[in-house]
């Protein structure tokens, strides 16, 4: 009898241990997948930034070439109208490249934010990403800055602020895969708030709206966990 009771207790404890282990594994593997996706998206954005900078350099070279031809063209121009057009063109192609400084500032501030995010100093990361969004709204980093801002706010348990950032992403970047990953955080917040039906709707919306396989895998796992 005692042996049977002991065995029953042992089985119960083993079951509880396995359940806790699976829960922990799911939780932390989700974080790892999210971080891996952040790195993947970051590499993709870096490639896009490289293409944009290459195009900017090519345009600058072209502009410089045109500028060298204008003085000759002015000498050969036949009328005042043509000379006016050439002078107007000269004022454009010879203008100082003033847009490089904001671009460099935006990139520098964004990289600081990413470094702080990786170091898990989330409050400092929030300040940096807000700076990118507010001071450089035309920057190529704005979408990722929104995403990492939302993730930083989530880690700080600033859920209302996180919800506002995700809502902004839905409005500004509805088709971005980063918005899809932010929606997973929205679903998780709804779970914490015991709004399970809302969480289910969010996960289903992600499945219906995006094509990225890593994103869809996480959405399916999240949906399955809620529906159990």
Rosetta blueprint (number, residue, H / E / L):
1 X L
2 X H
3 X H
4 X H
5 X H
6 X H
7 X H
8 X H
9 X H
10 X H
11 X H
12 X H
13 X H
14 X H
15 X H
16 X H
17 X H
18 X H
19 X H
20 X H
21 X H
22 X H
23 X H
24 X H
25 X H
26 X H
27 X H
28 X H
29 X H
30 X H
31 X H
32 X H
33 X H
34 X H
35 X H
36 X H
37 X H
38 X H
39 X H
40 X H
41 X H
42 X H
43 X H
44 X H
45 X H
46 X H
47 X H
48 X H
49 X H
50 X H
51 X H
52 X H
53 X H
54 X H
55 X H
56 X H
57 X H
58 X H
59 X H
60 X H
61 X H
62 X H
63 X H
64 X H
65 X H
66 X H
67 X H
68 X H
69 X H
70 X H
71 X H
72 X H
73 X H
74 X H
75 X H
76 X H
77 X L
78 X L
79 X L
80 X H
81 X H
82 X H
83 X H
84 X H
85 X H
86 X H
87 X H
88 X H
89 X H
90 X H
91 X H
92 X H
93 X H
94 X L
95 X L
96 X L
97 X L
98 X L
99 X H
100 X H
101 X H
102 X H
103 X H
104 X H
105 X H
106 X H
107 X H
108 X H
109 X H
110 X H
111 X H
112 X H
113 X H
114 X H
115 X H
116 X H
117 X H
118 X H
119 X L
120 X L
121 X L
122 X H
123 X H
124 X H
125 X H
126 X H
127 X H
128 X H
129 X H
130 X H
131 X H
132 X H
133 X H
134 X H
135 X H
136 X L
137 X L
138 X L
139 X L
140 X L
141 X L
142 X H
143 X H
144 X H
145 X H
146 X H
147 X H
148 X H
149 X H
150 X H
151 X H
152 X H
153 X H
154 X H
155 X H
156 X L
157 X L
158 X L
159 X H
160 X H
161 X H
162 X H
163 X H
164 X H
165 X H
166 X H
167 X H
168 X H
169 X H
170 X H
171 X H
172 X H
173 X L
174 X L
175 X L
176 X L
177 X H
178 X H
179 X H
180 X H
181 X H
182 X H
183 X H
184 X H
185 X H
186 X H
187 X H
188 X H
189 X H
190 X H
191 X H
192 X H
193 X L
194 X L
195 X L
196 X H
197 X H
198 X H
199 X H
200 X H
201 X H
202 X H
203 X H
204 X H
205 X H
206 X H
207 X H
208 X H
209 X H
210 X L
211 X L
212 X L
213 X H
214 X H
215 X H
216 X H
217 X H
218 X H
219 X H
220 X H
221 X H
222 X H
223 X H
224 X H
225 X H
226 X H
227 X H
228 X L
